[in-house]
């Protein structure tokens, strides 16, 4: 089971075809790569605590898959990696007309 951002990064870069196509939050402009790519980030926290103390930090993570066309193969590979890591996720999908690509967002707690 994955419990750190480093372990998540390792699992994402282990997906066939994504070895150099994974970045935290965004790719630097001088290192942009062709789609499909995976971007992940901590979007907020939902910590467990009491008495003004965080007993268990919980980060809410988004893993975003960007593809030129609807890419069921890349989606299936990413979903298999998340499942293999013991992650329960929820998914949303949208088309970004200005960027001319699909954005699939997987949300989960880590």
C-alpha positions, 0 to 999 in steps of 0.5 A, spaced: 500 500 500 502 506 498 503 511 503 508 517 500 508 521 494 515 518 493 511 511 492 506 514 488 511 517 483 515 510 483 508 507 481 506 512 476 513 512 473 513 504 473 507 504 468 509 502 461 510 508 456 510 513 462 517 512 465 519 520 463 512 522 463 510 523 470 511 530 474 508 533 480 503 539 478 506 541 472 512 540 467 517 545 466 516 549 460 523 547 457 521 540 459 514 539 456 513 532 453 508 529 448 501 527 450 499 522 454 502 525 460 501 524 468 501 530 473 499 529 480 499 533 486 496 534 493 490 539 492 488 539 500 489 535 506 483 532 510 487 530 517 485 526 523 486 529 529 483 532 536 485 537 542 489 541 536 493 536 534 494 532 527 494 525 529 494 522 522 495 527 516 491 525 510 493 528 503 487 529 498 491 527 491 489 528 484 492 524 479 491 527 472 491 523 465 492 528 459 491 525 452 490 527 445 484 522 444 480 518 448 485 513 450 482 507 454 489 503 454 492 509 458 486 509 462 486 502 464 494 502 465 493 507 470 487 504 473 491 498 474 497 501 477 492 505 482 489 498 484 495 494 484 497 500 489 491 499 494 488 505 492 481 507 492 479 512 487 474 516 484 474 519 477 472 525 473 473 526 465 473 533 461 475 535 454 479 541 455 478 545 448 483 550 449 488 545 450 485 540 445 486 534 450 482 530 455 483 530 462 482 524 466 482 526 474 483 520 479 482 523 486 484 519 493 486 520 499 494 518 501 
